[in-house]
Amino acid sequence: MKLSARNVLKGTIKKITVGSVNDEVVLELKEGVEVVSIITKESAQNLNLEVGKEAYAVIKASNVMVAVD
């Protein structure tokens, strides 16, 4: 897989909440670190997403903010 996006995070699908149009996918990067994405139901089906399966969170944005306490 080659992408122009600079931020690709590999993880394991922890949870999928199925909606009528969109699905919410929780990807666990490591214990206690999760990324949540809302994707179309059709995309989730085309990707054959299942809990326990490895997947990638691909982040492409022109602006990414960094904050500290």
N, CA and C atoms as an extended XYZ file, in Angstrom:
207
Properties=species:S:1:pos:R:3:atomname:S:1:resname:S:1:resid:I:1 pbc="F F F"
N         0.852       -1.165        0.000 N   MET     1
C         0.000        0.000        0.000 CA  MET     1
C         0.901        1.233        0.000 C   MET     1
N         0.723        2.128       -0.960 N   LYS     2
C         1.431        3.400       -1.002 CA  LYS     2
C         0.405        4.521       -0.971 C   LYS     2
N         0.679        5.521       -0.123 N   LEU     3
C        -0.245        6.642        0.028 CA  LEU     3
C         0.533        7.943        0.079 C   LEU     3
N        -0.132        9.022       -0.265 N   SER     4
C         0.483       10.338       -0.123 CA  SER     4
C         0.317       10.869        1.301 C   SER     4
N        -0.585       10.295        2.052 N   ALA     5
C        -0.809       10.735        3.435 CA  ALA     5
C         0.424       10.435        4.277 C   ALA     5
N         0.778       11.360        5.146 N   ARG     6
C         1.977       11.213        5.977 CA  ARG     6
C         1.722       10.429        7.256 C   ARG     6
N         0.499       10.375        7.708 N   ASN     7
C         0.193        9.746        8.984 CA  ASN     7
C        -0.643        8.491        8.786 C   ASN     7
N         0.005        7.349        8.932 N   VAL     8
C        -0.663        6.062        8.809 CA  VAL     8
C        -0.417        5.303       10.116 C   VAL     8
N        -1.489        4.994       10.810 N   LEU     9
C        -1.392        4.350       12.113 CA  LEU     9
C        -2.006        2.955       12.042 C   LEU     9
N        -1.201        1.942       12.337 N   LYS    10
C        -1.674        0.559       12.273 CA  LYS    10
C        -2.240        0.145       13.621 C   LYS    10
N        -3.355       -0.566       13.582 N   GLY    11
C        -3.968       -1.038       14.813 CA  GLY    11
C        -4.867       -2.229       14.568 C   GLY    11
N        -5.638       -2.539       15.577 N   THR    12
C        -6.578       -3.657       15.520 CA  THR    12
C        -7.982       -3.125       15.769 C   THR    12
N        -8.931       -3.586       14.984 N   ILE    13
C       -10.311       -3.141       15.155 CA  ILE    13
C       -10.843       -3.687       16.480 C   ILE    13
N       -11.225       -2.778       17.355 N   LYS    14
C       -11.710       -3.140       18.693 CA  LYS    14
C       -13.228       -3.222       18.746 C   LYS    14
N       -13.890       -2.318       17.999 N   LYS    15
C       -15.353       -2.258       18.058 CA  LYS    15
C       -15.891       -1.637       16.778 C   LYS    15
N       -17.021       -2.132       16.320 N   ILE    16
C       -17.741       -1.543       15.187 CA  ILE    16
C       -19.183       -1.338       15.628 C   ILE    16
N       -19.611       -0.086       15.588 N   THR    17
C       -21.009        0.225       15.895 CA  THR    17
C       -21.698        0.510       14.570 C   THR    17
N       -22.615       -0.355       14.209 N   VAL    18
C       -23.290       -0.275       12.919 CA  VAL    18
C       -24.466        0.695       13.012 C   VAL    18
N       -24.518        1.626       12.076 N   GLY    19
C       -25.628        2.566       11.990 CA  GLY    19
C       -26.433        2.326       10.730 C   GLY    19
N       -27.440        3.142       10.508 N   SER    20
C       -28.280        2.964        9.326 CA  SER    20
C       -27.579        3.441        8.055 C   SER    20
N       -26.697        4.445        8.166 N   VAL    21
C       -25.967        4.981        7.012 CA  VAL    21
C       -24.463        4.877        7.213 C   VAL    21
N       -24.001        5.204        8.421 N   ASN    22
C       -22.573        5.196        8.745 CA  ASN    22
C       -22.281        4.204        9.861 C   ASN    22
N       -21.032        3.730        9.891 N   ASP    23
C       -20.566        2.865       10.968 CA  ASP    23
C       -19.452        3.584       11.721 C   ASP    23
N       -19.377        3.357       13.029 N   GLU    24
C       -18.293        3.900       13.840 CA  GLU    24
C       -17.295        2.769       14.085 C   GLU    24
N       -16.046        3.014       13.735 N   VAL    25
C       -15.006        2.001       13.865 CA  VAL    25
C       -13.989        2.480       14.896 C   VAL    25
N       -13.753        1.662       15.921 N   VAL    26
C       -12.753        1.959       16.941 CA  VAL    26
C       -11.532        1.105       16.644 C   VAL    26
N       -10.407        1.774       16.394 N   LEU    27
C        -9.153        1.103       16.094 CA  LEU    27
C        -8.218        1.287       17.279 C   LEU    27
N        -7.775        0.188       17.882 N   GLU    28
C        -6.863        0.259       19.023 CA  GLU    28
C        -5.426        0.178       18.503 C   GLU    28
N        -4.654        1.246       18.730 N   LEU    29
C        -3.279        1.307       18.267 CA  LEU    29
C        -2.351        0.543       19.192 C   LEU    29
N        -2.541        0.717       20.479 N   LYS    30
C        -1.899       -0.062       21.537 CA  LYS    30
C        -2.827        0.025       22.734 C   LYS    30
N        -2.570       -0.754       23.759 N   GLU    31
C        -3.484       -0.773       24.899 CA  GLU    31
C        -3.730        0.630       25.429 C   GLU    31
N        -5.007        1.021       25.439 N   GLY    32
C        -5.400        2.324       25.967 CA  GLY    32
C        -5.323        3.467       24.972 C   GLY    32
N        -4.858        3.205       23.754 N   VAL    33
C        -4.747        4.252       22.731 CA  VAL    33
C        -5.638        3.869       21.549 C   VAL    33
N        -6.682        4.681       21.325 N   GLU    34
C        -7.662        4.371       20.285 CA  GLU    34
C        -7.868        5.554       19.344 C   GLU    34
N        -8.230        5.224       18.129 N   VAL    35
C        -8.657        6.203       17.134 CA  VAL    35
C       -10.051        5.772       16.697 C   VAL    35
N       -10.965        6.729       16.612 N   VAL    36
C       -12.337        6.425       16.211 CA  VAL    36
C       -12.628        7.118       14.888 C   VAL    36
N       -13.247        6.392       13.981 N   SER    37
C       -13.583        6.949       12.678 CA  SER    37
C       -15.033        6.621       12.331 C   SER    37
N       -15.684        7.561       11.680 N   ILE    38
C       -17.030        7.336       11.146 CA  ILE    38
C       -16.874        7.174        9.638 C   ILE    38
N       -17.266        6.018        9.137 N   ILE    39
C       -17.180        5.765        7.695 CA  ILE    39
C       -18.547        5.285        7.202 C   ILE    39
N       -18.737        5.343        5.897 N   THR    40
C       -20.019        4.888        5.364 CA  THR    40
C       -20.167        3.382        5.576 C   THR    40
N       -21.395        2.969        5.719 N   LYS    41
C       -21.703        1.549        5.862 CA  LYS    41
C       -21.162        0.777        4.658 C   LYS    41
N       -21.306        1.361        3.471 N   GLU    42
C       -20.828        0.709        2.250 CA  GLU    42
C       -19.310        0.505        2.295 C   GLU    42
N       -18.564        1.518        2.766 N   SER    43
C       -17.109        1.383        2.870 CA  SER    43
C       -16.731        0.284        3.857 C   SER    43
N       -17.407        0.237        4.986 N   ALA    44
C       -17.128       -0.797        5.990 CA  ALA    44
C       -17.358       -2.191        5.410 C   ALA    44
N       -18.421       -2.333        4.644 N   GLN    45
C       -18.717       -3.625        4.026 CA  GLN    45
C       -17.686       -3.966        2.950 C   GLN    45
N       -17.311       -2.981        2.122 N   ASN    46
C       -16.316       -3.223        1.062 CA  ASN    46
C       -14.949       -3.612        1.618 C   ASN    46
N       -14.616       -3.086        2.805 N   LEU    47
C       -13.334       -3.395        3.440 CA  LEU    47
C       -13.393       -4.689        4.266 C   LEU    47
N       -14.574       -5.282        4.362 N   ASN    48
C       -14.767       -6.507        5.157 CA  ASN    48
C       -14.247       -6.336        6.582 C   ASN    48
N       -14.598       -5.214        7.203 N   LEU    49
C       -14.121       -4.936        8.551 CA  LEU    49
C       -14.745       -5.888        9.558 C   LEU    49
N       -13.911       -6.377       10.478 N   GLU    50
C       -14.352       -7.263       11.544 CA  GLU    50
C       -13.542       -6.958       12.795 C   GLU    50
N       -14.160       -7.108       13.944 N   VAL    51
C       -13.442       -6.939       15.207 CA  VAL    51
C       -12.293       -7.948       15.248 C   VAL    51
N       -11.118       -7.473       15.661 N   GLY    52
C        -9.931       -8.323       15.752 CA  GLY    52
C        -9.036       -8.260       14.529 C   GLY    52
N        -9.551       -7.725       13.434 N   LYS    53
C        -8.789       -7.627       12.192 CA  LYS    53
C        -7.868       -6.404       12.241 C   LYS    53
N        -6.659       -6.522       11.676 N   GLU    54
C        -5.762       -5.376       11.595 CA  GLU    54
C        -6.252       -4.408       10.527 C   GLU    54
N        -6.054       -3.118       10.793 N   ALA    55
C        -6.460       -2.073        9.851 CA  ALA    55
C        -5.579       -0.855       10.090 C   ALA    55
N        -5.716        0.125        9.232 N   TYR    56
C        -4.926        1.345        9.319 CA  TYR    56
C        -5.840        2.559        9.440 C   TYR    56
N        -5.438        3.503       10.279 N   ALA    57
C        -6.073        4.813       10.319 CA  ALA    57
C        -5.167        5.710        9.475 C   ALA    57
N        -5.704        6.254        8.415 N   VAL    58
C        -4.945        7.122        7.514 CA  VAL    58
C        -5.443        8.544        7.722 C   VAL    58
N        -4.521        9.421        8.127 N   ILE    59
C        -4.897       10.801        8.436 CA  ILE    59
C        -4.247       11.720        7.421 C   ILE    59
N        -5.074       12.424        6.666 N   LYS    60
C        -4.580       13.386        5.675 CA  LYS    60
C        -5.274       14.708        5.972 C   LYS    60
N        -4.500       15.685        6.386 N   ALA    61
C        -5.075       16.973        6.728 CA  ALA    61
C        -4.066       18.060        6.415 C   ALA    61
N        -4.553       19.195        6.031 N   SER    62
C        -3.638       20.321        5.774 CA  SER    62
C        -3.210       20.977        7.072 C   SER    62
N        -3.991       20.772        8.139 N   ASN    63
C        -3.665       21.348        9.444 CA  ASN    63
C        -3.819       20.291       10.521 C   ASN    63
N        -2.781       20.099       11.298 N   VAL    64
C        -2.841       19.212       12.455 CA  VAL    64
C        -2.339       20.011       13.637 C   VAL    64
N        -3.139       20.112       14.670 N   MET    65
C        -2.759       20.897       15.850 CA  MET    65
C        -2.043       20.017       16.867 C   MET    65
N        -1.110       20.613       17.578 N   VAL    66
C        -0.411       19.942       18.667 CA  VAL    66
C        -0.669       20.765       19.928 C   VAL    66
N        -0.972       20.100       21.038 N   ALA    67
C        -1.252       20.810       22.291 CA  ALA    67
C        -0.530       20.110       23.437 C   ALA    67
N        -0.276       20.856       24.485 N   VAL    68
C         0.295       20.308       25.712 CA  VAL    68
C        -0.458       20.892       26.898 C   VAL    68
N        -0.361       20.236       28.034 N   ASP    69
C        -0.988       20.745       29.257 CA  ASP    69
C        -0.146       21.850       29.850 C   ASP    69
